[in-house]
Amino acid sequence: MVEDMKDKKLAEEVVEKIKELVKKGNVTKIQVLKDGETIVNFPLNVGIVAGVAAAPWALILAAVTTLGMDCHIDVVKDDGEVLHII
């Protein structure tokens, strides 16, 4: 139970960090990876940037909570730079 709460808190922190990066702009996609394989790939569009679509954030939260520390989340910027979130 305590471990589940830690994973959920981590997931919420990750989502907030990603939201901050998206608000700053220049982010084209978010990727959730496990063992080097892409599990989920979210291309970003105006609706997501504006916060209209809540589904991607919920999916990222669910992926991190489910996979825990076994997953990696990358944010890809317009210039191709990859930021490793976790």
N, C-alpha and C positions, 0 to 999 in steps of 0.2 A: 504494500500500500504506500509506504513512504517513497519507494523507488518510483512508483507511478506518479506520485505528486511531483517529484523532482523532474521527471521527464516532461510532465505537462508544463511546469514552470519554465524549463529550458525551451520548450517549443514556443511558448508565448513570448519569451524574450527574443527568440530568433525571428518570429513573425514581426515583432515591433522593429527590430533592426532592419529587416528587409523593407518594411513600409517606409522607414526613414530614408533609406537609399533611393527608393522609387520616387519619393517626394522631391528629392534633390534633382532627379532627372537623369537622362543618359543611360537608363537601364533598359535593355531590350528583352531579356528573358531571365527566368529563375529556373534552376535545375535542382532536382533532388536525386542524389546518386547513392548507390549502395554497391560496395565492392567494385567500383569503377564502372558500373552499369547505370545508365539513366533510368530512373524509376518514373519520374514525372518531369515534364518539360513545359513550363508556362511562358509562352511568348506574351509580352506585355503590350497592351494597347491603351488607348485613351480612357476607356471605361474603367480599366483596372487602376490606372494611374490616378484617376479622379476619385477612386474609392467606391465607385458604383457597384462593382462586382465583388461580393464577399466570398464567393465560392473558392477562388484560388487561395485565399488566406486560410480558409477552413481546411482545404486539402493539404496545404503545407503543414499546418498545425497537426493534422491527423497523421501525416507521414512521419514527422519528427517524433510524435508521441509513440507511434507504433514501432518504428525502427530504432528509436532511442539514439544512442551514440554510435550506432553502426551505420548511420547515414551521413552524407555530406550535402551541404546546400551551397550552391554557387550562384552568384549574381553576375550576369554577363552584361557589360556596358556596351554602348554604341561603338566604341573604338575597338572592341574585341577583348578588352581587359576583363579578366575573370577574378572576381572577389570571392574568396572562400569564407563563407559565414561560419560554418562549423564543419 
